[in-house]
Amino acid sequence: MAETTHPLRRLQGISATNLGFVIAVCALIIFASAATDTFLTERNFTAMSRQIVTNGLLSLGMLLVILTGGIDLSVGSVVAFAGLLATGLQVHLPWPLAILTALLMGLAVGAVNGVLVAHFRLQPFIATLATMGSLRGLLYIYSETPQYPEDPLFRSLLGGGFIGPFPVPALIFLLALPIVWFYLRHTISGRAVYAIGVNPEAVRLAGVDVRKHLMAAYMSSGFLAALAGVLLASRVGVAQPSVGVGYELDAIAAVVIGGGILGGGGGTVIGVLGGVLALAAVDNVLNLFNVESYYQQFLKGLIILVAVLARRKKV
């Protein structure tokens, strides 16, 4: 009997924690709505829907990695490199091929991370930290100056495009959500990702190829980070080597706020969406009140700390 009641109590505790974060975000929205006339405008919501795409895609990839008990610190560098490739290569290639090259680069970086973690059994923090630094150096070797797209279709069809009232980048993010959800809930590999985060040795003894599923998680993270970089460069119309610094912090924050457990075994796509929207609301409110960016980073660090502490007893 005790074995059945304990999980129920655990779920109730997690639900109470999530409810607390929802109440906090709702209070923030009510405050912003009352304190400024800009927050509830259609223009502001459209801008927010485009701005959440980068962190949204990064957070989905980060979720896959965190579920395995890992972390991916290289996503910010991948965002910058993918943007530079997607824009800079347009001098020599049609823009669809430039985008394809950028996405393949993301897959390659994810494969490197996967090999280091799965085959050489390096700690994910160390492996992806090394990849982050190495890739950041390579992108400055590739280009020390901003790159601008040669083909106007790169911007008009992607970053600046709309289908009805909806921005194309936001629709791409919305399409990625059910794909990742289906992968985690209805595929063998997705269920293995959860199991690996709980007890990788037991999964290995059960005959599951742990290395293959770790590779899939890190490659997915790299691909989604590259896609985020392409869409970001397309939206702003320029790619810079300095872009992406600290983006991994936002992605980790969104996963943790949404119920992800650092160390593996817990987290959902719906939770990540909630975390992304919560951070977007915080960023938007702070920007509306002209709060300096370094205060925003400080606040995000506090949010991660509070989220981890709030869920610590449930782990």
Sequence and secondary structure as in RCSB ss.txt:
>XXXX:A:sequence
MAETTHPLRRLQGISATNLGFVIAVCALIIFASAATDTFLTERNFTAMSRQIVTNGLLSLGMLLVILTGGIDLSV
GSVVAFAGLLATGLQVHLPWPLAILTALLMGLAVGAVNGVLVAHFRLQPFIATLATMGSLRGLLYIYSETPQYPE
DPLFRSLLGGGFIGPFPVPALIFLLALPIVWFYLRHTISGRAVYAIGVNPEAVRLAGVDVRKHLMAAYMSSGFLA
ALAGVLLASRVGVAQPSVGVGYELDAIAAVVIGGGILGGGGGTVIGVLGGVLALAAVDNVLNLFNVESYYQQFLK
GLIILVAVLARRKKV
>XXXX:A:secstr
 HHHHHHHHHHHHHHHHHHHHHHHHHHHHHHHHHH SSTTSHHHHHHHHHHHHHHHHHHHHHHHHHHTT   TTH
HHHHHHHHHHHHHGGGTS HHHHHHHHHHHHHHHHHHHHIIIIIS   HHHHHHHHHHHHHHHHHHH SS B  S
 THHIIIIIT EETTEEHHHHHHHHHHHHHHHHHHHSHHHHHHHHHHH HHHHHHTT  HHHHHHHHHHHHHHHH
HHHHHHHHHHHT B TTTTTTHHHHHHHHHHHTT  TTSS   HHHHHHHHHHHHHHHHHHHHTT  HHHHHHHH
HHHHHHHHHHHGGG 
